[in-house]
């Protein structure tokens, strides 16, 4: 069970890094920004259902997704400062 939670959490993290970059490029609270924040949710839900993950996985997966968004946004900001 814990291995499945770990795998899904890593997927959440990795998928949300490019989404965090896209979110950072969008105007805050615009429709595009909201889309990029929530774009990975269908994938996460599908993985949870297919792998029969318990409810305890939800906050762990959300935390991984948020961390991915933060890493992606920071990466974009760092690149913007260097190039610009």
C-alpha positions in Angstrom: 0.0 0.0 0.0 2.7 2.5 1.0 4.6 1.8 -2.2 1.5 2.6 -4.3 1.1 5.9 -2.3 4.8 6.7 -2.9 4.5 6.0 -6.7 1.4 8.2 -7.1 3.0 10.9 -5.0 6.0 11.0 -7.2 3.8 11.1 -10.3 1.9 14.0 -8.7 5.1 15.8 -8.1 6.6 15.3 -11.5 3.4 16.1 -13.4 2.9 19.3 -11.5 6.4 20.7 -12.1 5.6 21.8 -15.7 2.1 22.8 -14.7 3.7 25.1 -12.1 5.8 26.7 -14.8 2.6 27.3 -16.9 0.8 28.6 -13.8 3.6 31.1 -13.2 3.4 32.4 -16.7 -0.4 33.1 -16.3 -1.9 36.1 -14.6 -2.8 35.3 -11.0 -6.4 34.0 -10.5 -7.2 34.2 -14.3 -9.0 31.2 -15.9 -5.6 30.0 -17.3 -4.1 30.2 -13.8 -7.0 28.2 -12.3 -6.8 25.6 -15.1 -3.0 25.0 -14.6 -3.5 24.7 -10.8 -6.2 22.0 -11.2 -5.1 20.3 -14.4 -3.5 17.3 -12.7 -6.5 16.5 -10.5 -8.3 14.1 -13.0 -5.0 12.1 -13.4 -4.5 11.9 -9.6 -8.1 10.8 -9.1 -7.8 8.2 -11.8 -4.6 6.8 -10.3 -6.2 6.7 -6.8 -9.2 4.7 -8.2 -7.2 2.3 -10.4 -4.7 1.5 -7.6 -7.4 1.4 -4.8 -5.5 3.8 -2.6 -6.9 4.5 0.9 -8.2 7.9 2.0 -4.9 8.6 3.8 -3.3 9.0 0.4 -5.3 12.1 -0.4 -3.4 14.7 1.7 -0.1 13.0 0.8 -0.9 13.3 -2.9 -2.1 16.9 -2.6 1.1 17.9 -0.7 3.1 16.3 -3.5 1.1 18.1 -6.2 1.5 21.4 -4.4 5.3 20.8 -4.0 5.5 20.2 -7.7 3.7 23.4 -8.4 6.0 25.3 -6.1 9.1 23.7 -7.7 7.9 24.5 -11.2 7.1 28.1 -10.4 10.4 28.6 -8.7 12.2 27.1 -11.7 10.4 29.5 -14.0 11.2 32.5 -11.8 14.9 31.5 -11.7 15.0 31.1 -15.4 13.3 34.5 -15.9 15.9 36.2 -13.7 18.8 34.6 -15.5 17.6 35.4 -19.0 16.4 38.7 -18.3 
